[in-house]
Amino acid sequence: MLPSLRVGGAERVITTILNELVRDPLDLHLALLQREGPFLDQLCPAVTVHDLHARRALHAAPALRQLICRLRPDVVLASAFRINLLTTLLKPALPRGTRLVLREVTVLESLLGAGWRSRVLSFVASRAFRNAHAIVCQTDAMRSDFQQRLRIDHDRLVTIFNPVDFAALQALSSEFSSPFSDDGPGPHVVGVGRLDRAKGFDRLLRAFPALLARSPQARLWLVGDGVEADSLRTLADELQITNSVRFVGMQRNPYVWMKHADLFVLPSRYEGLPNALLEATALGCPTIASDHPGGTREIMTRLGQSNRIVSDLTAWDEAWFERPAPAVLDRARELTDIRHVAEQYRRVLQGDSAIRSAA
C-alpha cells in the first residue's frame, strides 16, 4: 500500500521491487490512496492496482479494510509513516493470520516533529507498530532510532537498503546524448530531487557562486519540481547566478543528467536513504553530500566514500570531481542491486526472521 505512484523515492522503490517480484509465482496487488502518477506506466501489468479513492490515509480506512478482507492476502506491505499507522491500527479488524510488514522511509526526527505532536505520535506509533510482524528500515541507524525512540522490539526490525536496477539505469541513461553538449565546457553540476526545503537546494544555490568564481563556465542543473521551485528561482536571481542555473523540471529519465554530469551534489537537510545518490553512484558519477541526519553517511561509509560527506559545500575541491573507483561500483552493486534487495524483501514477506541486516 502506498499513497500514489507520483514521482518520489518510496514510489520508485516499491515499483522497482514489485517489478522484480513478479518473476516469482506471487499474486501481487498494489493499493493506492489515489491511482495516479507516472510510475503507473512503469509498473508490470501482472500487478493488480486498486484505487482507494482517498485524499488522506485516515479516509482510506474503510476501503482498505474491505479490500484486505476481500483479498485475504498472506501479507500486507505498507510504506510511508501515516499509512503504516493506519494499517497497524486496523490490524484487529483484519482477517486472522494476516501478516503486516512496514517499510519506513525517513528519519523519525522529520516524521514526529516536536512538542506535544511528537509525544502523541510517538505514543500511538510505539503501540500500533507492535501489530507489525516486521519493520523494514533503510539503514542500521534508522533501525536503532526506531528501537530506542519507539521502543520497538529489536527482533521486529530489519535493515534493507533501497534497490538499484543497474541494468535498467544503464539502458535509460543511454537513451539520449549528453544534455550538456550545447551549454559550454562546464563543469556541469547536477542536483536531482523534489524542490522542497528538506532537499536543501537553496544551500546548493548559495554555494554555487564560489564555484563560478573559479570556473565561470560552470553550470548548475536542478532536475525536479516542487513547492519551492519559484522561491529557488528567486534566490538564483538574488544571487545573480540565473544565467548559470538550469531548472529543467521533473524528468521521466533523470539518469541522462546523472551519467554525463561532472558532479552530483546531495545538499539535503535530512534523508532516510537517498535513491538519487545511489543511482548517481551506480552510473559512475562523482558524488558529494552535505553532512545531515539520516542514512547518507552510513551508505557512503559502506561504499568507502565517507570522505565525500562535507560540511562546507562552498569548498568545491578538485578531488570532488574525480570519478569513483571500480571498487566503489562493485560495493554498490553488492549492497543495492535489485536482485539482492528483492531477495531480502522476499524473505521478510515470507516471515523469515533470520534476516536482520543488509550486509
Buried (B, 14 or more C-beta within 10 A) or exposed (E): BBBBBBBBBBBBBBBBBBBBBBEEEBEBBBBBBBBEBBBBEBBEEEBEBBBBEBEEBEBBBEBBBEBBEEBEBEBBBBBBBBBBBBBBBBBEEBEEEBBBBBBBBBBBBBBBBEEEEBEEBBEBBBEBBBBBBBBBBBBBBBBBBBBEBBEBEEEBBBBBBBBBBBEBBBEBBEEEEEBBEEBEEBBBBBBBBBBBBBBBBBBBBBBBBBBBEEBEEBBBBBBBBBEBBEEBBEBBEEBEBBEBBBBBEBBEEBBBBBBBBBBBBBBBBBBBBBBBBBBBBBBBBBBBBBEBBBBBBBBBEBBBBEEBBBEEBEEBEEEBBEEBEEEBBEBBBEBBBBEBBBBBBBBBBEEEEEBEEBE
